[in-house]
Amino acid sequence: MSSRIPRSVTVAVTGASGFCGGQVARAAAARGAEVVCLGRRPGPVGVHRFWDAARGLPDLTGVGLVVHCAAAVGDPAPGSPAEAEMRAVNVDGTGRLLAAAAGLPVVWVSSASVYDPRRDRSLVREDHPRSGHLNAYGRTKAAGEALALAAGAVVLRPRAVYGPGDTQLLPRLLSRVRAGSLLLPGPDVPLSLTAVENLADAALAAAGWAPGAYNVADAEPYARDAAVRRVLRAHGSRARVRHLPLGLARTAARAAELLARAGGGEPALSRYAVDQLAHPVVLDLTRARSQGWAPHRTLDAYLDGAAPMGAGGGDGSAPWA
């Protein structure tokens, strides 16, 4: 779909060497915009300006629009160095970016992980409470987007971003196959997913939207089990989807978190991961659609042309974020 960015504008994309940022940078260049890629590594197009989101101020000279995709992702153990780094990037880095971008339009890519998991999410609107987070990723994204909203930015909340170059979501799912089976917690549920192309379209279209938060996802939610089976088949796996009782999955997650906390690494299974797969999470897209945006890419279209496992690159997004 077309975006509202004029061809003469220079678009700065943070995190452009990663999965989501790279797609936004390529989409902006395809629309005729000049692109500045801000990050520690060059992006796929345009000019590279070094910026470490955990430490410095970005150079936004000559920029007319900022799309902030840079983020620290993962599920670190509480109190670990990784959790501190996540805050340095997702919260403190946001503050530095907003200070440098004063007066410029900013589109800030957040996550549906900011929504309170203790509340019903069968149809999540943007006014859903943002508390009760199960890990540092949700907490720091919520804190970072609060700064962005206070500064008058447009905030996008995608969920479970997938697509070309994904090194996190679908690869992690496939890595969980054991002995010809994939265990999923609890019964089948509807879940919103977001094609990275839909996110990129929204990020560029959002330059003309009123400040505030907007859910971004594919047009319709997916039945979890059927979607997982399609992913498995598309990657040549004949694994069977089996259901793990939810109580047992939560117990296993708590045990894995305790082990990770002792060792300082990421847990093999977490309450966050269980929550994201075991409960309905469907994003209401009414607010974004009211701006004239509509998602066009689907999971089936991606899987029909999916590259073999291991293709692509970038820093991805948090699992089922």
Secondary structure by P-SEA (a helix, b strand, c coil): ccccccccbbbbbcccccaaaaaaaaaaaaabbbbbbbccccccccbbbbbcccccccccccccbbbbccccccccccccaaaaaaaacaaaaaaaaaaaaccbbbbbbbcccccccccccccccccccccccccaaaaaaaaaaaaaaaabbbbbbbccccccccccaaaaaaaaccccbbbbcccbbbbbbbcaaaaaaaaaacccccbbbbbbccccccaaaaaaaaaaaaacccbbbbbccaaaaaaaaaaaaaaaaaacccccccaaaaaaccbbbbbbaaaaaaacccccccaaaaaaccccccccccccccccc
